[in-house]
Structures are given as structure tokens and as C-alpha cells.
Amino acid sequence: MSLAPRLDLRQSQQLVMTPQLQQAIKLLTLSNLEIETFIAEELERNPLLDTGGGDEAGPAIDMPEPAGEAAVDRTEPEGLDEIVRPDAPLAETALDIDPHSDDFAQDCAADRIGGLDGGLGLTGSTAGGGEDGPDFDSFEGAGHNLHEHLMAQAGELLSGADLLIAERIVDQIDETGYFLGSLVDLAQKLGIPLAEAERVLAVIHTLDPAGIGARNLAECLALQARDADRYDPAMARLIANLDYLAKGNFSALKRICGVDDEDLADMIRELRAYDPKPGCRFEREERVDAVVPDIIVARRGSGWAVELNSATLPRLLVNRTYYAELATGAQDKKSKAWLAECLADANWLMKALDQRARTIIKVATELVKQQDGFFRHGVSHLKPLTLRTVAEQIGMHESTVSRVTSNKYLTCDRGLFELKYFFTSGIQSADGGDAVSAEAVKSRIKALIAAEDPQKILSDDTLVDMLKGEGFDIARRTVAKYREAMGIGSSVQRRRQKAIGARAA
């Protein structure tokens, strides 16, 4: 073996992520509002970028009826508006640059869909506004601290000396929401009977958030149970014996509360849903900004018009006049190199933004085509859909579709929805037909429970039989999972709550 030095030629291939390529990938994941912030930063950095006067509509696609309707006349410049039919070739290949696939979470906004009437559910995060659109006023956050929040409520219920007592009590409520003072000491300092101080504290216990002003954990949980109309004798005995719960002595709890295993499990589940520190929840509450849609879907004849929300996309231009003025001036080599770099960056950014817009429109258009039944008839016609299906239809990689659908929202006649909402798992049809979207099944479960007879509460097994009768092949544990995801209690919980409501009425 020779030890002498020598020269060898080798060929190899490797993928290099240039800064421009990384920027293009980053732009795909940004929402329109984030793009606006990004452009503002680029305007500060690059003197050749400029914002033109007036708004310019983003690229749009008019999608006609899948049956093959006549195309709507173009209203946008050539190249920005593409008529798409199911059998038509797609427009220019969109940005598809990542060879690696990303995992995509299949959980969707409708998992938190609004609960049943009568307070059995939780308010959903998907804003459906019907004809009036989403109610953006509902996103308004709190504008004052816990003390001000409590005193504002107390001022509506109390007056005079009672309001003064309430203020002293509120002053001794810590940030977690607990009353740390002594009513005996307070009554002595104010020169009032102890019963009067207790009466005012009882009023504070009714304020929002539920559980505020409690003197210990048991009282805090009891106040929240009363607020939820679930403070029955069994629940009262459970809360009074939290030490047994901490030790896991469930046999003693069943004997004390007089319930079976299922009832005890439901009661413990309810208890764990309460907030042991209601004050912290309020103190950490921040103003929630209104969600601004990135994509607008509107009816256009018998089809749909899909376009970017131009209101949140500022117009961006490359100021070539200014570039010419700078290029003709006296410059050194370093200045010329910097100016050339600014021009290249500006041109690349313009191209990347245009490609981003085309990519988003292409993905959104395919979503509307795939979920046409939802846009026409509602959630019951939502189809199972995966990233792979959309990616194959439009000739892009799954990871690109994942980035496009991340943190972006679509508005239509039925409300405001995150793009991820339209990707749902499927439930096999009992008769061997096409699979049904999980969201359609959830919607049907919600409707069945909403219409149940208070005297004949539907169990999960009964729901399974009813759904199978309607063509849904679904297991009991799946029904329970969907019901809990929608914030709907079990049959035992619903029976108990409706019985309490009937007695109160």
C-alpha cells in the first residue's frame, strides 16, 4: 500500500438550504397578519422596497360547479386568476421544496365544538357566525385586575355599609382567589356583627369567577359545584372527604357517598374539571386578538370564489427608480455590492410572496373542491380528508400542504374555520359505502343527545345502536371519546343535572 500523497476527483450530491430557500419555507407558515409584520421589517432593512398606493387584491380562483358549468369571466389580470375545473390542469407548479414529510396533528377545531343547550357543553373555538359572520366582539379580553373585577360586580349587588365590608373582604383575597383573612377580626375592626360579615362574604361567593373568596380548597370546589348545579348530597360528601380521594381510598368514598363505581368515577371527573385556583385563572387572562381570516370563500354563481384576504396584505413594490439613482452616483466597490444585494433580495422576496400566494390559493381551492358538500349543506356533509389526498391532487408534497394549512383561517357563509378543520379522520359506513367524516358523526351525536327525552337519557350503548341504524359503524369507546371532546357529560351526569334542573323549576 502506497503512502504517497495523491489527488482524487469525486462526485457527490447534497441538498443545500440557502437563506432564500429558508425564507421561502418560512413565508409559507406565516399568516397574513404575520406577513404584514415581516414586510414591515423588510421595508426597514431594504431601501429598494416600497409600498404602492392603494390596495391590490390578492390572487383569486373562481371555482365553478364540479358538474362542468361555464367558466366565470375573468376579473383579475391574466396569471393571477385561474379558472379551475375538476378535469382541468393545475396552474403553475407551487412552491414544493421540502423533501421531508412533517407529522400533521389530526385534531381539529370542531373537537371543541359548542355544547348542548342548557349548559351541558363548552363553548367552541370555531366561530360560526352564519349570515352575520363571526362575532369578533366576543374575543374582547378583560381590561382590569381581579380586585377591580370583583368590586365592579359587588357594586351592582351591594351598597352603603355592605359595599364597604365587601371591599375589605376583597382586599384580603389573594391572587389565587382565596380569602386569607379572618371574618372575626374583620367584624371587630369594623364594629359589625359576625353574621353581617358572613352574609357579605356569601354574596362575594356568588361572583365571577366561580369559587372566588373561598377559605379552603373544599369550599372552593363546593362553590364551583353549586355554580354548575351539580352540588347534590353525594357530591357534597365527596368534597367533604377529599383526604380519602387523595389517598385513593375509593371503597370508603363509595360507602360514604352511597354511589357505585360509575357514579363515583363521574363525580371525580367533574371534580377534576374545577379550578382549584380561580384567581390565578383570571389574573393570567390576556386580551385575545380577533382572528382575521387569510382566505375568503364566497358563492359565485353555482360555484365558489376563493381568494386571499387583500385587506391584510400590503402592496409591495421594488423601487427601480431609486435603484437607478443610487447606481449612477459615485460609489465604491463595497457600496455597489451592497446595492446589488438589496436588489437581489427585493426581487427574491417579490417572487417568494407571489409563489406563497399561489400556493395558498391552490391548496384552499382543492380544500373547497374536496369539501364542497360542507360549504353547501353543513358539517353533516364533511368528508374524511388527509394531507396526502390534497397533496396528490395538486402535485405538491405533504409537508408543503401542512405548512400552508398551519395557522391560517378561512371565512365563508358558515363562519370562520381553521384550515386544519377540513382534515378529519373517517368512520367506516356500516353498509360498506363511503367513509364518513368524524366531524359529521360528532354532529349527529350532538343532535341525538340534544333531542333526547329527559325521562329516557341515551346511554353510549344506545347511541351506538342508533348510529349503526343510520349507517355509522362506530364503537362505544369512540362515541364516548367524541362526546367528551364536545364537552357533553355521560348519561349519568346528564340524568343528574336534568333531575336537579327539574327540581329547581
C-alpha positions in Angstrom: 0.0 0.0 0.0 1.4 3.3 -1.1 1.7 6.1 1.4 2.5 8.8 -1.1 0.1 11.8 -1.4 -2.2 12.0 -4.4 -5.2 13.9 -5.8 -8.6 12.2 -6.4 -11.7 13.5 -8.1 -15.1 12.6 -6.5 -18.7 13.5 -7.4 -21.4 13.8 -4.7 -24.9 15.2 -4.3 -26.3 17.2 -1.4 -29.2 19.4 -0.6 -28.1 22.9 0.5 -30.7 25.1 2.2 -29.8 28.6 1.0 -31.0 31.6 3.1 -33.5 32.4 0.3 -34.9 28.9 0.4 -35.2 29.0 4.2 -37.1 32.3 3.8 -39.5 30.9 1.3 -40.3 28.0 3.6 -40.8 30.4 6.5 -43.2 32.5 4.4 -45.5 29.5 3.8 -46.2 29.0 7.5 -46.9 32.7 8.3 -50.5 34.0 8.4 -51.4 37.2 6.5 -51.0 39.3 9.7 -47.6 37.8 10.3 -46.7 38.5 6.7 -47.6 42.2 7.2 -45.2 42.3 10.2 -42.5 40.6 8.2 -42.9 43.0 5.3 -42.7 46.0 7.6 -39.3 44.6 8.9 -38.1 44.2 5.3 -39.1 47.7 4.4 -36.9 49.0 7.3 -34.0 46.9 6.2 -34.1 47.2 2.4 -34.3 50.7 0.9 -35.4 49.4 -2.5 -38.7 48.0 -1.2 -41.6 50.3 -1.2 -45.4 50.1 -0.6 -47.5 51.2 -3.5 -50.6 53.5 -3.0 -53.9 51.7 -2.7 -54.8 48.1 -2.1 -54.3 45.4 -4.6 -56.4 42.3 -4.5 -54.6 39.0 -3.9 -54.6 36.2 -6.4 -58.0 34.5 -6.6 -59.5 31.4 -8.2 -63.1 31.1 -9.3 -64.1 27.5 -9.0 -67.3 26.6 -10.9 -69.7 23.7 -10.2 -68.0 20.3 -10.4 -70.5 19.2 -13.0 -68.8 21.4 -15.6 -70.5 24.8 -15.6 -69.4 27.5 -17.9 -66.4 29.4 -16.6 -67.0 32.8 -15.0 -65.4 35.7 -16.8 -62.0 36.7 -15.5 -62.0 39.8 -13.3 -58.3 39.7 -12.4 -55.2 40.2 -14.6 -54.0 37.2 -16.6 -51.9 34.9 -14.4 -53.5 35.9 -11.1 -56.9 34.4 -11.7 -57.2 30.8 -12.8 -60.5 29.0 -13.6 -60.2 25.5 -12.1 -62.4 22.6 -13.1 -62.0 19.0 -11.7 -60.6 17.9 -15.1 -58.6 21.0 -15.8 -54.7 21.1 -15.4 -53.5 23.0 -12.4 -51.7 26.3 -12.7 -48.0 26.9 -12.3 -46.4 24.4 -10.0 -46.5 25.8 -6.5 -43.6 26.1 -4.1 -42.8 22.5 -3.1 -39.3 22.5 -1.7 -39.1 20.3 1.4 -38.2 16.6 0.7 -39.0 15.6 4.3 -42.5 15.0 5.5 -43.9 16.6 8.7 -46.2 14.9 11.1 -49.6 16.6 11.0 -51.9 16.7 14.0 -55.4 15.4 13.1 -57.1 17.2 16.0 -59.4 19.9 14.6 -61.3 22.9 15.8 -64.6 21.1 15.9 -63.3 18.8 18.7 -64.2 21.8 20.8 -67.5 22.5 19.2 -70.1 24.2 21.3 -72.0 22.1 23.8 -75.7 21.4 24.2 -78.3 24.0 25.1 -78.9 24.2 28.8 -75.3 24.5 29.8 -74.2 20.9 29.2 -71.4 21.8 26.9 -68.4 24.1 26.4 -68.2 27.0 24.0 -66.3 26.0 20.9 -63.4 27.8 19.5 -64.6 27.6 15.9 -66.5 30.8 15.3 -69.6 30.2 13.2 -71.4 33.4 12.6 -74.0 32.4 9.9 -75.1 35.3 7.8 -73.7 37.9 10.1 -70.2 36.2 10.2 -68.2 35.7 13.4 -68.8 37.9 16.4 -65.4 39.5 16.9 -66.6 41.4 19.9 -66.7 38.1 21.8 -62.9 38.0 21.7 -62.6 41.0 23.9 -60.4 40.3 26.9 -60.5 41.6 30.4 -59.3 45.1 30.9 -58.8 45.2 34.7 -57.3 43.2 37.6 -59.0 40.7 39.9 -59.8 43.3 42.6 -61.4 45.7 40.1 -63.3 42.8 38.5 -64.8 41.7 41.9 -65.6 45.3 43.1 -67.4 46.1 39.8 -69.7 43.1 40.4 -70.1 43.8 44.1 -71.1 47.4 43.3 -74.1 46.0 41.3 -75.3 43.8 44.2 -74.4 45.8 47.4 -74.4 49.4 48.5 -73.6 51.5 51.6 -72.0 49.7 54.5 -72.3 46.3 52.8 -70.2 47.6 49.9 -67.6 48.8 52.4 -67.5 45.4 54.0 -67.2 43.8 50.6 -64.2 46.0 49.8 -62.4 45.0 53.0 -63.0 41.3 52.2 -61.8 41.6 48.6 -58.7 43.3 49.8 -57.8 40.1 51.7 -58.4 37.8 48.7 -55.0 36.7 47.3 -54.1 36.3 43.6 -55.2 32.6 43.7 -58.7 33.7 44.7 -58.8 32.6 48.3 -59.9 34.8 51.3 -56.9 34.7 53.7 -58.4 37.0 56.4 -60.5 36.3 59.4 -64.2 37.3 59.5 -64.0 37.6 63.3 -61.1 40.1 63.1 -62.8 41.9 60.3 -66.1 42.2 62.2 -64.3 43.5 65.3 -62.4 46.1 63.3 -65.5 47.4 61.6 -67.7 47.1 64.7 -70.3 44.9 63.0 -71.9 41.6 63.9 -70.1 38.5 62.6 -73.3 37.4 60.9 -73.3 40.5 58.7 -69.7 39.9 57.6 -70.6 36.3 56.7 -73.7 37.5 54.7 -71.5 39.8 52.6 -68.9 37.0 52.1 -71.7 34.8 50.9 -72.6 37.4 48.3 -68.9 37.5 47.1 -69.0 33.7 46.8 -71.6 34.2 44.0 -69.3 36.5 41.9 -67.3 35.5 38.9 -65.1 33.5 38.7 -66.8 30.7 40.5 -65.1 29.6 43.7 -63.7 33.1 44.4 -63.4 34.1 48.1 -63.2 30.5 49.4 -61.4 29.9 52.6 -60.1 26.5 51.7 -60.0 24.0 48.8 -63.1 22.2 49.8 -65.2 25.4 49.9 -63.7 26.5 46.6 -64.8 23.2 44.9 -68.2 23.3 46.6 -68.8 26.8 45.3 -67.9 25.7 41.7 -70.1 22.7 42.0 -73.0 24.9 43.1 -72.4 27.2 40.2 -72.5 24.2 37.9 -75.8 23.0 39.5 -74.0 19.7 40.5 -73.8 20.1 44.3 -76.0 17.2 45.2 -75.7 15.3 48.5 -73.3 12.7 47.0 -71.0 15.5 45.6 -71.2 17.3 49.0 -70.0 14.2 50.8 -67.2 13.6 48.3 -65.9 17.2 48.7 -66.1 16.9 52.5 -63.8 13.8 52.3 -61.1 15.0 49.9 -58.5 13.3 52.1 -59.9 9.9 51.2 -59.6 10.9 47.5 -56.0 12.0 47.9 -55.2 8.6 49.4 -57.1 6.7 46.7 -59.5 5.1 49.2 -62.3 4.7 46.7 -64.1 1.9 48.6 -64.6 4.3 51.5 -65.8 7.1 49.2 -68.4 4.8 47.6 -69.7 3.8 51.0 -69.7 7.5 52.3 -71.3 8.9 49.1 -73.7 6.0 48.6 -72.8 5.6 44.9 -71.4 2.8 42.6 -68.2 2.7 40.7 -69.5 4.5 37.6 -71.1 7.3 39.6 -68.0 7.8 41.7 -65.8 8.0 38.6 -68.1 10.6 37.0 -68.1 12.7 40.2 -64.3 12.6 40.4 -64.1 13.5 36.8 -66.3 16.5 37.4 -64.2 17.5 40.5 -61.0 17.4 38.5 -62.6 19.8 35.9 -62.9 22.5 38.6 -60.2 25.2 39.0 -58.5 25.0 42.5 -57.1 28.5 41.9 -59.8 30.6 40.2 -58.0 33.8 40.9 -54.9 32.7 39.0 -57.0 31.9 36.0 -58.3 35.5 35.9 -55.0 37.1 36.7 -53.3 35.3 33.8 -56.1 36.1 31.4 -54.9 38.2 28.5 -56.6 40.0 25.7 -57.4 37.7 22.9 -56.9 39.2 19.5 -59.7 38.7 16.9 -58.9 36.0 14.4 -58.5 37.6 10.9 -59.2 35.3 8.0 -56.5 34.7 5.5 -58.8 33.2 2.8 -62.3 34.3 1.7 -64.7 31.8 0.1 -67.8 33.3 -1.4 -70.5 32.0 -3.7 -70.0 32.8 -7.4 -73.0 31.7 -9.4 -73.3 27.9 -8.8 -69.6 27.6 -7.7 -67.2 29.3 -5.3 -64.7 32.1 -5.5 -61.6 31.5 -3.5 -59.3 34.5 -2.8 -56.7 35.8 -0.3 -57.9 38.5 2.1 -56.3 41.5 0.5 -57.2 43.8 3.4 -54.3 42.2 5.4 -51.8 42.1 2.5 -50.0 45.4 1.8 -48.9 46.0 -1.7 -45.1 45.7 -2.1 -43.0 47.1 -5.0 -39.3 47.2 -6.0 -38.4 50.9 -6.4 -36.3 50.7 -9.5 -36.2 54.4 -10.0 -34.5 54.8 -6.7 -32.1 52.0 -7.6 -31.2 53.8 -10.8 -30.5 57.0 -8.9 -28.2 55.2 -6.5 -26.5 53.1 -9.2 -25.5 56.2 -11.2 -24.0 58.0 -8.2 -20.4 57.9 -7.1 -19.9 54.6 -5.3 -17.1 52.5 -4.1 -16.9 48.7 -4.6 -18.4 47.9 -1.3 -21.5 50.2 -1.9 -22.1 48.7 -5.3 -22.0 45.2 -3.8 -24.5 46.2 -1.1 -26.8 47.8 -3.6 -26.7 44.7 -5.8 -27.5 42.5 -2.8 -30.5 44.7 -1.9 -31.9 44.4 -5.4 -31.4 40.7 -5.5 -33.1 40.3 -2.1 -36.0 42.5 -3.1 -36.6 40.6 -6.3 -36.4 37.3 -4.5 -38.9 38.5 -1.8 -41.4 39.6 -4.5 -41.1 36.2 -6.2 -41.4 34.3 -2.9 -44.5 36.3 -1.9 -46.2 35.7 -5.2 -45.4 32.0 -5.0 -46.7 31.9 -1.5 -50.0 33.4 -2.6 -50.4 31.0 -5.5 -49.6 28.0 -3.2 -52.2 29.1 -0.6 -54.8 29.7 -3.2 -54.1 26.3 -4.8 -54.4 24.4 -1.5 -57.5 26.3 -0.4 -59.2 25.7 -3.8 -58.6 22.0 -3.5 -60.0 22.0 0.0 -63.2 23.7 -1.2 -63.4 21.2 -4.1 -63.0 18.2 -1.7 -65.4 19.6 0.9 -68.0 21.1 -1.4 -70.7 19.3 0.5 -69.7 21.1 3.7 -69.9 24.5 2.2 -73.3 23.8 0.7 -75.0 21.7 3.4 -73.0 22.0 6.6 -70.9 19.7 8.9 -73.0 16.6 8.3 -71.6 16.5 4.7 -67.9 16.9 5.8 -65.8 14.2 4.1 -62.8 12.4 5.6 -59.7 14.1 4.2 -55.9 13.8 4.6 -52.9 15.8 3.7 -51.8 13.1 1.2 -55.1 13.3 -0.7 -54.8 17.1 -1.2 -51.0 16.9 -2.0 -51.6 14.2 -4.7 -54.4 16.2 -6.3 -52.4 19.4 -6.6 -48.9 17.9 -7.2 -47.2 19.1 -4.0 -45.5 17.4 -1.1 -47.5 16.7 2.1 -45.1 18.9 4.1 -45.9 21.9 1.9 -49.6 21.4 2.4 -49.0 21.1 6.1 -47.2 24.4 6.2 -49.8 26.1 4.1 -52.6 25.0 6.4 -50.8 25.9 9.6 -52.1 29.0 11.5 -54.4 30.1 8.6 -58.1 30.6 8.7 -60.9 30.6 6.1 -64.1 32.5 6.2 -67.3 31.6 4.4 -71.1 31.8 4.8 -70.9 29.2 7.6 -68.4 31.1 9.7 -64.7 31.2 10.4 -62.7 27.9 10.3 -59.0 27.0 10.6 -57.8 25.2 7.5 -56.9 22.2 9.7 -60.6 21.8 10.4 -61.2 20.3 7.0 -58.7 17.5 7.6 -60.6 14.8 9.5 -60.4 11.1 10.1 -63.1 8.8 8.7 -65.7 6.4 10.1 -66.4 3.4 8.0 -70.0 3.1 6.8 -72.0 0.1 8.2 -73.3 -0.8 4.8 -69.9 -0.8 3.2 -70.3 2.6 1.5 -68.0 5.6 1.6 -66.5 6.5 4.9 -68.0 9.4 6.8 -66.1 12.3 8.5 -65.6 12.1 12.2 -67.0 15.6 12.4 -70.2 14.5 10.8 -70.5 11.7 13.4 -69.9 14.2 16.2 -72.6 16.5 14.8 -75.1 13.6 14.7 -74.2 12.5 18.3 -74.8 16.1 19.5 -78.1 16.2 17.7 -79.3 12.9 19.2 -78.4 13.9 22.7 -80.0 17.4 22.3 -83.3 15.7 21.3 -83.3 13.0 24.0 -86.2 12.6 26.4 -85.3 13.8 29.9 -87.0 10.7 31.2 -85.0 8.4 28.8 -81.4 9.6 28.8 -79.5 7.9 26.0 -76.5 5.8 27.1 -73.4 5.4 25.0 -74.6 1.9 24.0 -77.9 3.2 22.9 -76.2 5.9 20.8 -74.1 3.2 19.2 -77.2 1.3 18.2 -78.9 4.4 16.9 -75.8 5.4 14.9 -75.5 2.0 13.4 -79.1 2.2 12.4 -78.2 5.3 10.4 -75.2 3.7 8.7 -72.4 4.7 11.1 -70.1 1.7 12.1 -68.8 3.1 15.4 -67.6 1.6 18.6 -68.8 2.6 22.1 -65.5 3.9 23.2 -65.4 6.1 20.1 -68.8 7.5 21.0 -67.6 8.2 24.5 -64.5 9.9 23.2 -66.4 12.2 20.8 -69.0 13.0 23.4 -66.3 14.1 25.9 -64.5 16.1 23.2 -67.7 18.1 22.7 -68.0 18.8 26.4 -71.1 16.6 26.8 -71.4 14.7 30.0 -72.2 11.0 30.4 -75.7 9.7 30.7 -75.3 9.6 34.5 -74.2 13.2 34.6 -77.0 14.4 32.2 -79.6 12.5 34.2 -78.4 14.0 37.5 -78.3 17.5 36.0 -81.7 17.3 34.4 -83.2 16.0 37.7 -81.7 18.9 39.6 -82.9 21.3 37.0 -86.4 19.8 37.2 -86.5 20.1 41.0 -85.3 23.7 40.8 -88.0 24.5 38.3 
